[in-house]
Amino acid sequence: MFLFRLLLKNAFRHRLRTILTMVGLVVAICAFGLLRTIIDAWYAGVEGTSSVRLVTRNSISLTFPLPLNYAERLRNVEGVTGVSWSNWFGGVYITERNFFPQFAVEPASYLALYPEYILSDEEKKAFILDRQGCIVGRKLAEQYGWKIGDQIPLRGTIYPGTWTFTLRGIWDGADAKTDESQMLFHWQYLTETTKKRLKRSTDFVGVYIVRINEPDNAPLISERIDQQFKNSLAETLTETEKAFQLGFVSMSEAILVAVNAVSYVIIIIIMAVMANTMSMTARERLAEYATLKALGFSPSFVVKLLFGESLVIALIGGGAGMLLTLPIAAGFAKAVGTLFPVFVVSETTMALQVLACLVVGVVAAAWPAWKMSRIDIVNGLMHVA
């Protein structure tokens, strides 16, 4: 306790310099945490995937649909325990800035494949029975202030016209990784309405979602599915849900690498600032350290003083930065809306922040501590004169 009080008192002997250094630490650790959270949010869709779900799409591109009659053939593939499908809708709610994912799905089979969407039995039944009904995630409903029974108009881009849906349910995610920023409505309503408006066949789907019996069988079942549709007019590409999501993430890999690099550059910069602070501190107290050695204190005691003081400054400033990360991340998540469906400061990010604080504290004090442990007592005492 005495040593800690001594370290705390020493840390604030030059109050202005210490406070400015701590402010720099607060900014650096907070920025580091925010950037790491952005990277985590980018991969949130990947982390929230299921190991027992596969995605089957057209082998050429996602823009090419698959026939509806593939569904029955998929159900007959060995190892498949459930099949559903979805279409990307791409509608606009009021203005183009209000972006959020909208999918036309087959309600009963789709919800059976996504148990992480927690919906009451009453809401689920109301959604299934209402051909013009829809359900949305809790985050999306809160963003736009929607309530059960509200009418939600969307202006179609891929599918022309104005589409109005009745909100029949709001789901909660089973955990923090579950996406609550999507809207789901009836595929049957989409295809029937489009058929009336465009006077053409619409018995096509965007992708099939396939549930399998064992995660370890994913490669084998994927091969069986693709083999079944080989040499057809619409060949398929089947992959795990995680691989499917990683395909989207890989498109922005260069951005993620840059963000990751910047997060560590920030730590290196504050480390240099901290090292400068500790070097100035050591030079100012040269005579004091020489006096301690003259009184019989070992060089290791001087080293402990410098390392301890550096760690106290780093942990206080870094701790404040960690605490500030949480409200800033919450405000950032609110500002970006559905751009990042899941934006939560993870335990891993906080652990990295603590580690960054410790590394900054240790590295910043390393050189001054080594120098002060080797000072000559006579020269050190002469320095005071």
C-alpha positions as CSV (number, residue, x, y, z in Angstrom):
1,M,0.0,0.0,0.0
2,F,2.8,2.4,0.9
3,L,4.5,1.7,-2.5
4,F,1.3,2.3,-4.4
5,R,0.8,5.6,-2.6
6,L,4.4,6.6,-3.4
7,L,3.9,5.7,-7.1
8,L,0.6,7.6,-7.3
9,K,2.3,10.7,-5.7
10,N,5.2,10.5,-8.0
11,A,3.0,10.1,-11.0
12,F,1.3,13.4,-10.3
13,R,4.3,15.4,-9.2
14,H,4.3,17.1,-12.6
15,R,0.5,17.3,-12.8
16,L,0.0,19.0,-16.1
17,R,2.3,16.7,-18.0
18,T,0.7,13.6,-16.4
19,I,-2.8,14.7,-17.2
20,L,-2.0,15.5,-20.8
21,T,-0.3,12.1,-21.2
22,M,-3.4,10.5,-19.6
23,V,-5.7,12.4,-22.0
24,G,-3.6,11.0,-24.9
25,L,-4.0,7.5,-23.5
26,V,-7.8,7.9,-23.1
27,V,-8.1,9.0,-26.8
28,A,-5.7,6.2,-28.0
29,I,-7.3,3.4,-26.0
30,C,-10.8,4.6,-26.9
31,A,-10.0,4.8,-30.6
32,F,-8.3,1.4,-30.5
33,G,-11.4,-0.1,-28.9
34,L,-13.7,1.5,-31.4
35,L,-11.7,0.4,-34.4
36,R,-11.6,-3.1,-33.1
37,T,-15.3,-3.1,-32.6
38,I,-15.8,-1.9,-36.1
39,I,-13.8,-4.9,-37.3
40,D,-15.8,-7.2,-35.1
41,A,-19.1,-5.7,-36.4
42,W,-17.9,-6.4,-40.0
43,Y,-17.5,-10.0,-39.1
44,A,-20.7,-10.2,-37.0
45,G,-22.6,-11.9,-39.8
46,V,-20.0,-14.6,-39.9
47,E,-19.9,-15.1,-36.2
48,G,-23.7,-15.3,-36.0
49,T,-23.9,-18.2,-38.5
50,S,-24.9,-21.7,-37.8
51,S,-22.8,-24.8,-38.5
52,V,-25.9,-26.8,-39.5
53,R,-27.1,-24.4,-42.3
54,L,-25.9,-24.4,-45.9
55,V,-26.7,-21.9,-48.6
56,T,-27.3,-23.0,-52.1
57,R,-27.2,-20.4,-54.9
58,N,-26.7,-20.2,-58.6
59,S,-23.1,-21.1,-59.4
60,I,-22.8,-18.2,-61.8
61,S,-23.8,-15.4,-59.5
62,L,-26.2,-14.4,-56.8
63,T,-28.0,-12.2,-59.4
64,F,-29.1,-15.4,-61.2
65,P,-32.1,-17.1,-59.5
66,L,-32.8,-20.8,-59.0
67,P,-36.1,-22.6,-60.0
68,L,-38.6,-23.2,-57.2
69,N,-38.9,-26.9,-58.1
70,Y,-35.3,-27.4,-56.7
71,A,-36.8,-27.3,-53.2
72,E,-38.3,-30.8,-53.4
73,R,-35.1,-32.3,-54.9
74,L,-33.1,-30.7,-52.1
75,R,-35.3,-32.3,-49.4
76,N,-34.5,-35.7,-50.9
77,V,-30.8,-35.3,-50.6
78,E,-29.3,-37.6,-47.9
79,G,-28.4,-35.7,-44.8
80,V,-30.8,-32.7,-45.5
81,T,-33.3,-32.2,-42.7
82,G,-34.9,-28.9,-43.7
83,V,-35.2,-26.6,-46.7
84,S,-36.4,-23.0,-47.2
85,W,-35.7,-20.1,-49.5
86,S,-35.4,-16.4,-49.7
87,N,-35.3,-13.5,-52.2
88,W,-33.5,-10.2,-51.7
89,F,-36.1,-7.4,-52.1
90,G,-34.1,-4.2,-51.9
91,G,-37.0,-1.8,-51.2
92,V,-36.7,1.8,-50.0
93,Y,-38.4,3.0,-46.9
94,I,-39.2,6.8,-47.2
95,T,-35.7,7.7,-48.4
96,E,-32.7,5.9,-49.8
97,R,-30.8,6.6,-46.6
98,N,-33.1,4.3,-44.7
99,F,-31.3,1.1,-45.7
100,F,-32.0,-2.2,-44.1
101,P,-32.1,-5.8,-45.5
102,Q,-35.5,-7.1,-46.6
103,F,-36.1,-10.7,-47.6
104,A,-39.1,-12.5,-49.1
105,V,-39.2,-15.9,-47.4
106,E,-41.4,-19.0,-47.0
107,P,-42.5,-18.2,-43.4
108,A,-43.0,-21.5,-41.7
109,S,-40.0,-23.3,-43.0
110,Y,-37.7,-20.3,-42.8
111,L,-38.4,-19.6,-39.1
112,A,-37.9,-23.3,-38.4
113,L,-34.3,-22.9,-39.7
114,Y,-33.6,-19.8,-37.6
115,P,-34.4,-20.7,-33.9
116,E,-32.2,-17.8,-32.9
117,Y,-35.1,-15.4,-33.9
118,I,-37.2,-15.4,-30.7
119,L,-40.8,-14.7,-31.6
120,S,-43.9,-15.4,-29.6
121,D,-46.3,-18.1,-30.8
122,E,-49.1,-15.5,-31.3
123,E,-46.8,-13.3,-33.5
124,K,-45.5,-16.2,-35.4
125,K,-49.0,-17.4,-36.2
126,A,-50.2,-14.0,-37.2
127,F,-47.3,-13.6,-39.6
128,I,-47.9,-17.0,-41.2
129,L,-51.6,-16.4,-41.7
130,D,-51.3,-12.8,-43.0
131,R,-50.1,-13.0,-46.7
132,Q,-49.3,-9.3,-46.5
133,G,-47.7,-9.5,-43.0
134,C,-44.1,-9.0,-42.1
135,I,-41.8,-9.4,-39.1
136,V,-38.7,-7.3,-38.2
137,G,-35.9,-7.5,-35.7
138,R,-36.0,-5.5,-32.4
139,K,-33.2,-3.2,-33.4
140,L,-35.0,-2.2,-36.6
141,A,-38.3,-1.7,-34.9
142,E,-36.8,0.6,-32.3
143,Q,-34.9,2.6,-34.9
144,Y,-38.1,3.5,-36.8
145,G,-40.5,3.4,-33.8
146,W,-42.6,0.6,-35.4
147,K,-45.2,-1.2,-33.4
148,I,-47.3,-4.3,-34.0
149,G,-50.1,-3.5,-36.5
150,D,-48.2,-0.6,-38.2
151,Q,-48.3,-0.3,-42.0
152,I,-44.8,-0.3,-43.5
153,P,-44.7,1.0,-47.1
154,L,-41.6,0.2,-49.3
155,R,-40.9,1.5,-52.7
156,G,-39.6,-1.3,-54.9
157,T,-36.3,-1.0,-56.8
158,I,-35.9,-4.6,-58.1
159,Y,-39.6,-5.2,-58.0
160,P,-41.4,-2.0,-59.1
161,G,-44.3,-0.3,-57.3
162,T,-45.2,0.5,-53.8
163,W,-45.5,-2.5,-51.4
164,T,-47.3,-2.1,-48.1
165,F,-46.8,-4.6,-45.3
166,T,-48.5,-5.0,-41.9
167,L,-46.1,-5.6,-39.0
168,R,-47.2,-8.8,-37.3
169,G,-44.2,-9.6,-35.1
170,I,-40.9,-8.3,-33.7
171,W,-38.2,-10.8,-32.9
172,D,-35.4,-10.7,-30.3
173,G,-32.1,-12.3,-30.9
174,A,-31.1,-15.3,-28.9
175,D,-27.8,-13.6,-28.1
176,A,-25.8,-10.4,-29.0
177,K,-24.6,-11.9,-32.3
178,T,-28.1,-12.3,-33.7
179,D,-29.0,-9.8,-36.4
180,E,-32.0,-7.8,-35.4
181,S,-32.0,-5.4,-38.3
182,Q,-33.8,-7.4,-41.0
183,M,-37.3,-7.5,-42.3
184,L,-39.0,-10.7,-43.5
185,F,-42.2,-11.0,-45.5
186,H,-44.0,-13.7,-47.6
187,W,-42.3,-14.9,-50.7
188,Q,-45.7,-16.0,-52.0
189,Y,-47.1,-12.5,-51.8
190,L,-44.0,-11.2,-53.7
191,T,-44.3,-13.8,-56.5
192,E,-48.1,-13.6,-56.9
193,T,-48.1,-9.8,-57.0
194,T,-45.1,-9.6,-59.4
195,K,-46.8,-12.2,-61.7
196,K,-49.9,-10.0,-61.9
197,R,-47.9,-6.8,-62.5
198,L,-45.3,-8.1,-65.0
199,K,-47.4,-11.0,-66.6
200,R,-44.5,-13.5,-66.4
201,S,-43.4,-16.5,-64.5
202,T,-41.9,-15.8,-61.1
203,D,-41.4,-19.3,-59.8
204,F,-37.7,-18.5,-58.9
205,V,-35.9,-18.0,-55.7
206,G,-32.7,-16.1,-54.8
207,V,-31.1,-18.7,-52.5
208,Y,-32.0,-21.9,-50.7
209,I,-31.2,-22.4,-47.0
210,V,-30.6,-26.0,-46.2
211,R,-30.4,-27.5,-42.7
212,I,-28.2,-30.6,-42.4
213,N,-28.0,-33.4,-39.8
214,E,-24.4,-33.1,-38.8
215,P,-22.0,-30.1,-39.2
216,D,-19.1,-32.5,-40.1
217,N,-21.1,-33.7,-43.1
218,A,-21.3,-30.2,-44.6
219,P,-18.7,-30.8,-47.4
220,L,-20.2,-34.2,-48.3
221,I,-23.8,-32.9,-48.4
222,S,-22.7,-29.8,-50.4
223,E,-21.1,-32.0,-53.0
224,R,-24.2,-34.2,-53.2
225,I,-26.4,-31.1,-53.8
226,D,-24.2,-29.6,-56.5
227,Q,-23.8,-33.0,-58.2
228,Q,-27.5,-33.4,-58.4
229,F,-27.9,-30.1,-60.4
230,K,-24.8,-30.5,-62.5
231,N,-25.3,-29.9,-66.2
232,S,-28.7,-28.4,-65.6
233,L,-29.8,-24.9,-66.8
234,A,-29.1,-23.6,-63.3
235,E,-26.1,-25.3,-61.7
236,T,-25.7,-24.7,-58.0
237,L,-22.9,-23.7,-55.6
238,T,-23.5,-24.9,-52.1
239,E,-21.4,-23.7,-49.1
240,T,-21.7,-23.3,-45.4
241,E,-23.5,-20.3,-44.1
242,K,-20.2,-19.0,-42.7
243,A,-18.4,-19.4,-46.0
244,F,-21.3,-17.6,-47.7
245,Q,-21.0,-14.6,-45.3
246,L,-17.2,-14.6,-45.6
247,G,-17.7,-14.1,-49.4
248,F,-19.3,-10.7,-48.7
249,V,-16.7,-9.8,-46.1
250,S,-13.8,-10.6,-48.4
251,M,-15.0,-7.9,-50.8
252,S,-13.9,-5.3,-48.3
253,E,-10.8,-7.1,-47.0
254,A,-8.5,-4.3,-47.9
255,I,-10.5,-1.9,-45.8
256,L,-10.4,-4.2,-42.9
257,V,-6.7,-4.6,-43.1
258,A,-6.3,-0.8,-43.2
259,V,-8.5,-0.4,-40.1
260,N,-6.7,-3.1,-38.3
261,A,-3.3,-1.5,-39.1
262,V,-4.5,2.0,-38.0
263,S,-5.7,0.5,-34.6
264,Y,-2.2,-0.7,-33.8
265,V,-0.5,2.4,-35.2
266,I,-2.5,4.4,-32.6
267,I,-1.0,2.3,-29.8
268,I,2.5,2.7,-31.2
269,I,2.1,6.5,-31.3
270,I,0.8,6.8,-27.7
271,M,3.6,4.4,-26.6
272,A,6.1,6.9,-28.0
273,V,4.4,9.8,-26.2
274,M,4.4,7.8,-23.0
275,A,8.1,6.9,-23.4
276,N,8.9,10.6,-23.8
277,T,7.0,11.4,-20.6
278,M,8.9,8.7,-18.6
279,S,12.3,9.8,-20.1
280,M,11.6,13.4,-18.9
281,T,10.6,12.1,-15.5
282,A,13.8,10.0,-15.2
283,R,16.0,12.9,-16.2
284,E,14.4,15.3,-13.7
285,R,14.9,12.8,-10.8
286,L,18.4,11.7,-11.6
287,A,19.7,13.1,-8.3
288,E,16.9,11.4,-6.3
289,Y,17.7,8.0,-7.8
290,A,21.4,8.5,-7.1
291,T,20.6,9.4,-3.5
292,L,18.5,6.3,-3.1
293,K,21.4,4.2,-4.4
294,A,23.7,6.0,-2.0
295,L,21.4,5.2,0.9
296,G,21.6,1.5,0.1
297,F,18.6,0.9,-2.1
298,S,19.3,-1.6,-4.9
299,P,19.1,-0.7,-8.6
300,S,16.0,-3.0,-8.8
301,F,14.1,-0.7,-6.4
302,V,14.7,2.3,-8.8
303,V,13.6,0.1,-11.7
304,K,10.4,-0.8,-9.8
305,L,9.7,2.9,-9.1
306,L,9.9,3.7,-12.8
307,F,8.0,0.7,-14.1
308,G,5.4,1.2,-11.3
309,E,4.8,4.9,-12.1
310,S,4.6,4.2,-15.8
311,L,2.0,1.4,-15.3
312,V,0.0,3.6,-12.9
313,I,-0.3,6.3,-15.5
314,A,-1.0,3.8,-18.3
315,L,-3.7,1.9,-16.4
316,I,-5.5,5.1,-15.1
317,G,-5.5,6.7,-18.5
318,G,-6.3,3.4,-20.3
319,G,-9.0,2.5,-17.8
320,A,-10.7,5.8,-18.4
321,G,-10.4,5.2,-22.2
322,M,-12.0,1.7,-21.8
323,L,-14.9,3.1,-19.8
324,L,-15.4,5.8,-22.4
325,T,-15.4,3.3,-25.2
326,L,-18.8,1.8,-24.1
327,P,-20.9,5.0,-24.5
328,I,-19.1,6.1,-27.6
329,A,-19.7,2.7,-29.2
330,A,-23.4,2.9,-28.2
331,G,-23.6,6.3,-29.8
332,F,-21.8,5.2,-32.9
333,A,-24.1,2.2,-33.3
334,K,-27.1,4.5,-33.1
335,A,-25.7,6.9,-35.6
336,V,-24.9,4.2,-38.3
337,G,-28.3,2.5,-37.8
338,T,-28.5,-0.8,-39.7
339,L,-25.1,-0.5,-41.4
340,F,-23.7,-2.6,-38.6
341,P,-26.5,-4.9,-37.4
342,V,-24.4,-6.0,-34.4
343,F,-22.2,-3.4,-32.8
344,V,-21.1,-4.5,-29.4
345,V,-17.8,-4.0,-27.6
346,S,-16.7,-7.6,-27.0
347,E,-14.8,-9.0,-24.1
348,T,-11.9,-9.8,-26.4
349,T,-11.7,-6.1,-27.4
350,M,-11.6,-5.0,-23.8
351,A,-9.0,-7.6,-23.0
352,L,-6.9,-6.2,-25.9
353,Q,-7.3,-2.7,-24.5
354,V,-6.0,-3.9,-21.1
355,L,-3.1,-5.6,-22.8
356,A,-2.4,-2.5,-24.8
357,C,-2.3,-0.4,-21.6
358,L,0.2,-2.9,-20.0
359,V,2.4,-3.0,-23.1
360,V,2.5,0.8,-23.3
361,G,3.3,1.1,-19.6
362,V,6.1,-1.5,-19.7
363,V,7.7,-0.5,-23.0
364,A,7.6,3.3,-22.1
365,A,9.5,2.7,-18.9
366,A,12.0,0.1,-20.2
367,W,14.7,2.5,-21.5
368,P,14.5,5.1,-18.6
369,A,14.5,2.2,-16.1
370,W,17.6,0.6,-17.6
371,K,19.4,4.0,-17.7
372,M,18.6,4.9,-14.1
373,S,19.6,1.5,-12.8
374,R,23.1,2.1,-14.2
375,I,23.7,5.7,-13.1
376,D,26.8,6.5,-11.2
377,I,26.1,7.8,-7.7
378,V,28.7,10.6,-7.8
379,N,27.7,11.8,-11.2
380,G,24.0,11.6,-10.1
381,L,24.6,13.7,-7.0
382,M,26.6,16.2,-9.0
383,H,23.6,16.6,-11.2
384,V,21.7,18.3,-8.4
385,A,24.4,20.9,-8.0
